[in-house]
Amino acid sequence: MSQNSDVDEEILKYLKYAPTDAEAEDGLLFWQTHGINYPTLRKVACYYLSVSASSVPVESMFSITGLILNN
């Protein structure tokens, strides 16, 4: 079996799956529970759904902006 057909089957399997209400509401719960069944899609989800780190200067800027707008 080729890698493309494995991915195609994985996608079809994912699209046919009916998540529980809790899984539909919490994507992290879904991927923690079913990530092993969808290894390629799990990698994509981790890449696109991950939280980016923020830097202190950006947080300070928003804090200062809030002070200016509130005065």
Buried (B, 14 or more C-beta within 10 A) or exposed (E): EEEEEEBEEBEEEBEEEEBEEEBEEBEEBBBEBBBEEBEEBBEEBEEEEEEEEEEEEEEEEEEEEEEEEEE
